[in-house]
Amino acid sequence: MKRIIIKIGNILFTPFYLIIIGYYIFRPYLVNLPFINVIRLLLLLLVIFVFILGMLNVLLQPQKNHFLDFSNIKNKSIIEVLLINSKLIINMLFYVYLFIYILFRLDTISVLFNYLLLLFLGMFLGGQILEKSYKQHR
């Protein structure tokens, strides 16, 4: 069951980003459409679904060092602990910020929130690409 949830979450991420980016690029042109509320409702349901799958993906991944490990903090510096757990931190940060961004419609408040979303998206996708390339070379 865990593998199915992780696989569905990984399959849905890329199309979800393309749909959301396309919606926000063409939003000024879509405002006058009569069914815009249906599109927004579908996007909200998709966001909630992908957010839940993303959190389950992070929580159910079979990794030995899954959560932040501060037990050996005496032997390691805080920077080393954060670097070891950077994948988990970036994933959780991206999922939570994306959920808050879409829930509170931060794109209408300021363009800075859009740039912050792009920054987190770049870090998230860069981490995913790095992980896949590392697995292929092993």
Stockholm file with secondary structure:
# STOCKHOLM 1.0

chainA/1-138         MKRIIIKIGNILFTPFYLIIIGYYIFRPYLVNLPFINVIRLLLLLLVIFVFILGMLNVLLQPQKNHFLDFSNIKNKSIIEVLLINSKLIINMLFYVYLFIYILFRLDTISVLFNYLLLLFLGMFLGGQILEKSYKQHR
#=GR chainA/1-138 SS CHHHHHHHHHHHHHHHHHHHHHHHHSHHHHTTCTTHHHHHHHHHHHHHHHHHHHHHHHHHCCCSSCSCCCTTTTTSCHHHHHHHTHHHHHHHHHHHHHHHHHHTTGGGTCHHHHHHHHHHHHHHHHHHHHHHHHHHHC
#=GC SS_cons         CHHHHHHHHHHHHHHHHHHHHHHHHSHHHHTTCTTHHHHHHHHHHHHHHHHHHHHHHHHHCCCSSCSCCCTTTTTSCHHHHHHHTHHHHHHHHHHHHHHHHHHTTGGGTCHHHHHHHHHHHHHHHHHHHHHHHHHHHC
//
